[in-house]
Amino acid sequence: MNLEFQYSELLRRNPWPVVLGVVTVRGIDQGGLEAALTSAQRSVSFSDPGPSVMRRIQAFESFFTQNGFRSPLGEQLKHVQEKGLPGGSPLVKALLLSEMGTGLLMGAQDAAAIRGPLVCDLAEEGETFRGMRAEVLCRKGEIVLRDSEGIIATLFQGPDRRTRLNKDTKDIVFFVFSVPGVDAADVQQGMEAVCSLFKGSCAEIHANVHERIFPAT
């Protein structure tokens, strides 16, 4: 299972290279994942993340702030430093551990709920989608991911409800996002972190870094 992916022509308007990591994981074994998470947590230092992790977190915070949004990474790091990773779904825990271990913003959604090819695009004026808690209004030019039925996530405002993770999710897609100052090598490291968590607890993994550089217009 390897989701088809493409960039839209609208991204020619974007002034910086948009790099996206896509990791699809099929046939997840929850028990095996729990064991992998327990082992992986021992190798991650939340109290001293290191300069590369902090550089990436700061790049996301700067870009989000410039665009009138707030990056979740800084608050997430503070929370895990004080209380550790939360309990609950191992899929959500895997997402948080991958984010905090690399300093990269990621998303995790149910791959079986995605219809047709994935397209990285720019939102049009007035576009909306049903978010996790309420209807989300996209800003014109906001970077979004969409399938054949509509927007499934935005860089700034997160995932939709239709493709959310649930207790029956067996196939998952991770997105590793970038902003100015976060390059393909950074995204590759994020993908490797995800793959290392799942490699012994799933039937199949596919990982791809997508990068398309457009000339400024």
FENPE-V457008 format. One record per backbone hydrogen bond with DSSP energy under -0.5 kcal/mol. CO is the residue of the C=O (numbers start at 1). NH is the residue of the N-H. Records with the same first field share a line. If there is no record, write none. Layout:
CO: NH + NH
//
This chain:
4: 118
6: 120
8: 11
9: 12
10: 13
11: 14
17: 19
18: 212
20: 210
21: 176
22: 208
23: 174
24: 206
25: 172
26: 203 + 204
28: 30
29: 33
30: 34
31: 35
32: 36
33: 37
34: 38
35: 39
36: 40
37: 41
38: 42
39: 42
40: 43
41: 44
43: 45
44: 46
46: 49
50: 54
51: 55
52: 56
53: 57
54: 58
55: 59
56: 60
57: 61
58: 62
59: 63
60: 64
61: 65
62: 66
63: 67
64: 67 + 69
65: 68
72: 76
73: 77
74: 78
75: 79
76: 80
77: 81
78: 82
79: 83
80: 84
89: 93
90: 94
91: 95
92: 96
93: 97
94: 98
95: 99
96: 100
97: 101
98: 102
99: 102 + 103 + 104
105: 177
107: 175
109: 111 + 173
110: 113
111: 114
114: 116
115: 148
118: 6
119: 121 + 146
120: 8
121: 144
123: 141
124: 127
127: 138
129: 131 + 136
130: 161
134: 131
136: 129 + 138
138: 126
139: 142
142: 123
143: 155
144: 121
145: 152 + 153
146: 119
147: 150
150: 147
152: 160
153: 145
154: 158
158: 154
159: 132
161: 164
163: 110
166: 169
170: 28
171: 111 + 112
172: 25
173: 109
174: 23
175: 107 + 177
176: 21
179: 182
181: 183
183: 187
184: 188
185: 189
186: 190
187: 191
188: 192
189: 193
190: 194
191: 195
192: 196
193: 197
194: 197 + 198
195: 199
198: 201
201: 29
204: 26
206: 24
208: 22 + 210
210: 20
212: 18 + 214
//
